[in-house]
Amino acid sequence: MHFITGGAYNGKRQWVKRYYTLDHSLWLSAYNGSLPNKFEHTELPFTVIVEGVEQWIYRKIDSVSQADKLVENFMNDMDPWLQWKESDSRRKVVIIGTDISKGIVPIDKQDRLWRDVTGWAYQELVRRAERVDVIWYGIEQTIKGWER
């Protein structure tokens, strides 16, 4: 799995489009609501890009949720994609998540929980990823993984 993060509007999507051949890929975006509630692997192309995972996490937060359970639930949602990738060496899963950890700590309790849970979920994604890149202002920095 390839995890890509960086600030909002810093060129993550454009970098992925340049780096990967997207002719036979599936692009799922939480920004337009196209992330599935359930994993369906029928007829998937070899490359799946999942964008906006911070929004996916946000949608799962409610006032009674505990942070560790939210991270666990998010990773349970990601596991089928990672298992699908592992079952065929030609498959790629690219996960794009905006870094929301910088700046002023939110006043609202739910927004603070979202920020915390997103950070912990990203740590788990980084731990499982084969490659991790940070994109700032369109410039990529590989912080984990293979060389080109």
Phi and psi in degrees as a GROMACS rama.xvg file:
@    title "Ramachandran Plot"
@    xaxis  label "Phi"
@    yaxis  label "Psi"
@TYPE xy
-115.099  117.736  HIS-2
-105.46  131.366  PHE-3
-125.59  130.615  ILE-4
-137.11  171.186  THR-5
158.116  176.983  GLY-6
-67.7216  163.054  GLY-7
-61.9597  137.74  ALA-8
57.6942  37.2871  TYR-9
-106.359  7.35628  ASN-10
99.1678  17.2803  GLY-11
-61.8985  -50.0551  LYS-12
-61.041  -45.1952  ARG-13
-63.8138  -39.3657  GLN-14
-63.0325  -44.2034  TRP-15
-61.8905  -41.8791  VAL-16
-63.4163  -33.5659  LYS-17
-76.837  -37.2836  ARG-18
-76.4409  -39.5194  TYR-19
-105.992  145.337  TYR-20
-78.5204  117.052  THR-21
-103.985  13.6506  LEU-22
-58.8463  -43.666  ASP-23
-119.308  64.9833  HIS-24
-134.698  163.92  SER-25
-117.494  124.368  LEU-26
-110.035  113.992  TRP-27
-108.315  129.793  LEU-28
-129.283  126.187  SER-29
-70.5679  -18.5721  ALA-30
-69.081  -27.2243  TYR-31
-114.851  14.2174  ASN-32
79.3606  16.3281  GLY-33
-92.5878  9.2774  SER-34
-76.5817  129.688  LEU-35
-73.0784  149.714  PRO-36
-75.4884  -23.2193  ASN-37
-137.822  141.035  LYS-38
-71.0888  127.937  PHE-39
-127.246  114.969  GLU-40
-98.8921  2.02026  HIS-41
-67.5697  131.816  THR-42
58.4982  32.297  GLU-43
-79.4235  145.18  LEU-44
-71.7271  178.857  PRO-45
-76.8555  -18.5712  PHE-46
-122.523  126.66  THR-47
-120.819  126.691  VAL-48
-110.879  126.415  ILE-49
-114.98  114.649  VAL-50
-113.278  141.907  GLU-51
82.9036  35.893  GLY-52
-62.5935  -23.3613  VAL-53
-63.7732  -32.4304  GLU-54
-73.1551  -35.4212  GLN-55
-60.7908  -44.6146  TRP-56
-62.8184  -45.127  ILE-57
-57.0375  -40.6454  TYR-58
-66.118  -18.8696  ARG-59
-91.6977  -8.38389  LYS-60
-82.3362  133.67  ILE-61
-135.313  176.35  ASP-62
-69.1818  -16.7938  SER-63
-106.695  0.360261  VAL-64
-71.8699  142.898  SER-65
-98.9778  143.031  GLN-66
-56.9266  -47.2522  ALA-67
-63.3273  -35.2036  ASP-68
-69.7211  -37.1678  LYS-69
-63.9192  -44.13  LEU-70
-63.3429  -45.1919  VAL-71
-59.7251  -45.0859  GLU-72
-63.5974  -40.8037  ASN-73
-62.1884  -46.0284  PHE-74
-67.3588  -32.8148  MET-75
-62.6887  -35.5003  ASN-76
-68.8691  -32.7289  ASP-77
-80.6557  -28.6447  MET-78
-52.7117  -45.1218  ASP-79
-59.5364  -36.5549  PRO-80
-65.3784  -41.4826  TRP-81
-69.2444  -37.5928  LEU-82
-67.7274  -40.161  GLN-83
-58.0095  -44.6764  TRP-84
-62.5489  -43.5024  LYS-85
-68.0869  -21.5915  GLU-86
-79.7342  -5.6244  SER-87
-153.867  121.964  ASP-88
-64.9908  -16.5033  SER-89
-80.4115  -14.0177  ARG-90
-83.3324  147.383  ARG-91
-134.205  138.615  LYS-92
-121.073  122.779  VAL-93
-114.34  123.023  VAL-94
-114.658  126.653  ILE-95
-114.813  125.893  ILE-96
-135.895  130.924  GLY-97
-74.1227  135.578  THR-98
-75.7733  114.324  ASP-99
-111.908  18.2627  ILE-100
-90.6874  -9.62566  SER-101
-96.1316  161.843  LYS-102
95.6931  -162.538  GLY-103
-73.7642  136.262  ILE-104
-68.9319  128.875  VAL-105
-61.0647  145.059  PRO-106
-75.2465  -39.7694  ILE-107
-68.202  131.755  ASP-108
-58.7365  -43.1322  LYS-109
-65.7631  -38.643  GLN-110
-67.6647  -36.4169  ASP-111
-64.8523  -42.1744  ARG-112
-61.2875  -43.3818  LEU-113
-58.616  -46.8532  TRP-114
-60.9666  -45.7011  ARG-115
-64.3447  -49.8523  ASP-116
-62.3099  -40.3247  VAL-117
-61.8447  -43.6059  THR-118
-60.7503  -44.3181  GLY-119
-67.8496  -38.5063  TRP-120
-64.5985  -40.4503  ALA-121
-63.7715  -38.1536  TYR-122
-60.2037  -39.9345  GLN-123
-69.1271  -40.2386  GLU-124
-61.6603  -43.5757  LEU-125
-62.3668  -41.2668  VAL-126
-60.116  -39.5348  ARG-127
-86.0315  -18.6365  ARG-128
-70.9858  147.718  ALA-129
-82.4024  -30.2798  GLU-130
-142.712  142.786  ARG-131
-134.664  130.385  VAL-132
-125.304  143.776  ASP-133
-110.611  131.713  VAL-134
-114.666  118.769  ILE-135
-126.725  122.406  TRP-136
54.6415  36.5784  TYR-137
82.6801  -2.04089  GLY-138
-102.052  129.167  ILE-139
-94.4474  139.388  GLU-140
-130.359  117.174  GLN-141
-78.6521  121.723  THR-142
-108.654  -7.9999  ILE-143
-157.288  136.278  LYS-144
113.022  -164.072  GLY-145
-72.1297  156.197  TRP-146
-86.5015  157.006  GLU-147
